[in-house]
């Protein structure tokens, strides 16, 4: 929810207020996130709500541990050619 004026004054300005969310290949995302901050920009990995729900349904857990993201692996996965 939205913070009240008093809460915002107490907590300070939300650093994520003007954040941009971008999808990137996993190898690039992990590389950026492992560096943490580059040229004043912070990089974090965050799964989509649908991915979290899928992971919890498969795992049987109630919630993901702090700092963890689901990673799905499919042996011999084939992607149809779009050419």
C-alpha positions in Angstrom: 0.0 0.0 0.0 0.9 3.6 -0.2 2.7 5.3 2.7 1.2 8.1 4.7 3.1 11.4 4.8 4.2 10.7 8.4 5.4 7.2 7.4 7.3 8.5 4.4 9.0 11.2 6.6 9.9 8.6 9.2 11.3 6.0 6.7 12.7 8.4 4.1 12.2 8.4 0.4 11.6 5.0 -1.1 14.8 4.2 -3.3 12.7 1.8 -5.5 10.0 4.5 -6.3 11.4 5.2 -9.7 13.0 1.7 -10.3 12.7 0.2 -13.7 11.9 -3.5 -14.0 13.6 -5.3 -16.9 13.7 -9.0 -18.0 17.1 -10.2 -18.9 18.7 -13.6 -19.7 19.7 -15.5 -16.5 23.4 -15.3 -17.1 23.3 -11.5 -17.5 20.9 -11.1 -14.5 23.1 -13.2 -12.2 26.2 -11.3 -13.3 24.6 -7.9 -12.7 23.1 -9.0 -9.4 26.4 -10.4 -8.1 28.0 -7.1 -8.6 25.2 -5.4 -6.7 25.7 -1.8 -7.8 27.2 -0.5 -11.0 27.5 3.2 -11.9 24.9 4.1 -9.2 22.4 1.5 -10.4 21.4 -1.4 -8.1 20.6 -4.8 -9.7 18.5 -7.4 -7.9 16.9 -10.7 -9.0 13.2 -11.0 -8.3 10.9 -13.8 -9.6 7.5 -13.0 -11.0 4.5 -13.8 -8.7 3.5 -16.6 -11.1 7.0 -18.2 -10.8 6.8 -18.0 -7.0 3.4 -19.7 -7.0 4.6 -22.4 -9.3 7.7 -23.1 -7.2 5.7 -23.2 -4.0 3.1 -25.6 -5.5 5.9 -27.9 -6.7 7.8 -27.7 -3.4 4.8 -27.7 -1.0 6.2 -24.8 1.0 4.3 -21.8 2.3 6.9 -19.2 1.3 10.3 -18.8 -0.3 13.3 -18.3 2.0 14.5 -14.7 2.1 16.9 -14.0 -0.8 16.0 -17.1 -2.8 14.4 -17.3 -6.2 12.9 -20.4 -7.9 15.0 -21.9 -10.7 13.4 -24.4 -13.0 15.4 -27.0 -15.0 14.1 -29.2 -17.7 16.3 -32.1 -18.9 16.5 -32.3 -22.7 14.3 -29.2 -23.1 13.6 -28.4 -26.7 12.4 -25.0 -27.9 10.6 -24.9 -31.3 12.3 -23.0 -34.0 10.6 -19.7 -34.9 12.4 -19.2 -38.2 
